[in-house]
Amino acid sequence: SFEDIYHIYRFDQKLRHIIFEVIEEIEITFRTKVVNYFACTYGPLKYKEPEYFENAEYHKEFLNEIEKAIKEQENKEQFVRHYLNKYSGEFPIWVVAEILSFGSMSKFYSNLKKDDRDKISKDWTGFPSEYLKSWLKSLVLVRNLCAHYRRLYRQTFAFPPKLSKKQRTTIRNNNSLFAICFVMKYMLESSTWENFITNLEALFEEYEEKKVDISLIGFPNNWLEIFRSSI
């Protein structure tokens, strides 16, 4: 019925809001950790030099993205004009992180040397960088869907998060929203993660009798148990 469709629409709307809020926190933490590591290890302007990156062509594209972002924001952001006028356009890495998108910063991280990527990832998540690279790609996709009011309900994802062998025994479908939500636990403070779980549980209970099927976003009946597990 039309009423069923409306309930699914409202559920999806509220779900986007809950997930977007958590991804926003992950994004801020990610930018902070990457910028702090790179600036302290190599210096605030060394991002301009290709020797610190794996792929010179990707690095060149990154510099082009910075130049484009500066031009786009020059007339919008006072801090951009400040660095252009006072520092002759020399933008330290922590300012670059403010003007680039989550996706661009994710590419910056993915093109760092493996040792650097691993140090950042293991310090933050406890996993090697191949996992974090994958998770960031998934989160950028979901974040953009949320930001542009796109559907999450009954959605499959082109960039599924990488899971460990142990995790795959519990999470069989890694291209689901459930799998992407699951890996967020490794990037969040425990209190934030618990709050996220509580909000999801309340939302699911609200729409339990309204033809909303959480299995269509990949959530099994024991999702709470899995989310609170140590895998």
Backbone hydrogen bonds, N-H to C=O, Kabsch-Sander energy under -0.5 kcal/mol:
donor,donor_aa,acceptor,acceptor_aa,energy
5,I,1,S,-1.9
6,Y,2,F,-2.3
7,H,3,E,-2.2
8,I,4,D,-2.2
9,Y,5,I,-2.3
10,R,6,Y,-2.6
11,F,7,H,-2.6
12,D,8,I,-2.5
13,Q,9,Y,-2.1
14,K,10,R,-2.3
15,L,11,F,-2.6
16,R,12,D,-2.4
17,H,13,Q,-1.6
18,I,14,K,-2.1
19,I,15,L,-2.5
20,F,16,R,-2.9
21,E,17,H,-1.8
22,V,18,I,-1.2
23,I,19,I,-2.6
24,E,20,F,-2.3
25,E,21,E,-1.2
26,I,22,V,-2.1
27,E,23,I,-2.9
28,I,24,E,-2.0
29,T,25,E,-2.2
30,F,26,I,-2.9
31,R,27,E,-2.6
32,T,28,I,-2.2
33,K,29,T,-2.5
34,V,30,F,-2.5
35,V,31,R,-2.5
36,N,32,T,-2.5
37,Y,33,K,-2.1
38,F,34,V,-2.6
39,A,35,V,-2.7
40,C,36,N,-2.1
41,T,37,Y,-2.1
42,Y,38,F,-2.8
43,G,38,F,-1.2
46,K,43,G,-0.7
48,K,45,L,-1.6
49,E,46,K,-1.8
52,Y,49,E,-1.3
53,F,50,P,-2.0
54,E,111,N,-2.9
56,A,54,E,-0.6
59,H,55,N,-2.0
60,K,56,A,-2.1
61,E,57,E,-2.1
62,F,58,Y,-2.1
63,L,59,H,-2.2
64,N,60,K,-1.9
65,E,61,E,-2.1
66,I,62,F,-1.9
67,E,63,L,-2.2
68,K,64,N,-2.4
69,A,65,E,-2.5
70,I,66,I,-2.4
71,K,67,E,-1.9
72,E,68,K,-2.1
73,Q,69,A,-1.9
74,E,70,I,-1.2
76,K,73,Q,-1.2
77,E,73,Q,-2.9
78,Q,76,K,-0.5
81,R,77,E,-1.5
82,H,78,Q,-2.3
83,Y,79,F,-1.9
84,L,80,V,-1.9
85,N,81,R,-2.7
86,K,82,H,-2.8
87,Y,82,H,-0.5
87,Y,83,Y,-0.9
89,G,83,Y,-2.1
90,E,83,Y,-0.6
90,E,87,Y,-1.8
91,F,89,G,-1.0
93,I,44,P,-1.9
95,V,92,P,-1.4
96,V,92,P,-2.2
97,A,93,I,-2.1
98,E,95,V,-0.9
99,I,95,V,-1.0
99,I,96,V,-0.8
100,L,96,V,-1.2
105,M,101,S,-2.2
106,S,102,F,-2.1
107,K,103,G,-1.9
108,F,104,S,-2.0
109,Y,105,M,-2.2
110,S,106,S,-2.3
111,N,107,K,-1.3
112,L,109,Y,-1.5
113,K,52,Y,-1.1
117,R,113,K,-2.4
118,D,114,K,-3.0
119,K,115,D,-2.0
120,I,116,D,-2.0
121,S,117,R,-2.7
122,K,118,D,-3.1
123,D,119,K,-1.7
124,W,120,I,-1.6
125,T,121,S,-3.5
126,G,121,S,-1.1
127,F,121,S,-0.6
131,Y,128,P,-1.4
132,L,128,P,-1.2
133,K,129,S,-3.1
134,S,130,E,-1.1
135,W,131,Y,-2.7
136,L,132,L,-2.9
137,K,133,K,-1.7
138,S,134,S,-1.9
139,L,135,W,-2.7
140,V,136,L,-2.6
141,L,137,K,-1.5
142,V,138,S,-2.3
143,R,139,L,-3.1
144,N,140,V,-2.1
145,L,141,L,-1.9
146,C,142,V,-2.6
147,A,143,R,-2.6
148,H,144,N,-1.5
149,Y,146,C,-1.4
150,R,145,L,-3.2
154,R,216,L,-0.7
155,Q,152,L,-1.4
157,F,175,N,-1.9
168,R,164,S,-2.3
169,T,165,K,-0.7
169,T,166,K,-0.7
170,T,167,Q,-1.2
171,I,167,Q,-3.0
172,R,170,T,-0.8
174,N,172,R,-0.8
176,S,173,N,-0.9
178,F,217,I,-1.4
180,I,176,S,-1.5
181,C,177,L,-2.8
182,F,178,F,-2.4
183,V,179,A,-1.8
184,M,180,I,-0.8
184,M,181,C,-0.7
185,K,182,F,-1.5
186,Y,183,V,-1.2
187,M,184,M,-1.7
188,L,185,K,-0.6
193,W,189,E,-2.5
194,E,190,S,-2.3
195,N,191,S,-1.9
196,F,192,T,-2.3
197,I,193,W,-2.3
198,T,194,E,-2.4
199,N,195,N,-2.2
200,L,196,F,-2.3
201,E,197,I,-2.8
202,A,198,T,-2.2
203,L,199,N,-2.0
204,F,200,L,-2.8
205,E,201,E,-2.2
206,E,202,A,-1.9
207,Y,203,L,-1.5
208,E,205,E,-0.8
210,K,207,Y,-1.6
212,V,207,Y,-1.0
213,D,211,K,-0.6
214,I,212,V,-0.7
216,L,213,D,-1.8
217,I,214,I,-1.5
218,G,215,S,-1.3
219,F,214,I,-2.2
223,W,220,P,-1.4
226,I,222,N,-2.0
227,F,223,W,-2.8
228,R,224,L,-1.6
229,S,226,I,-1.3
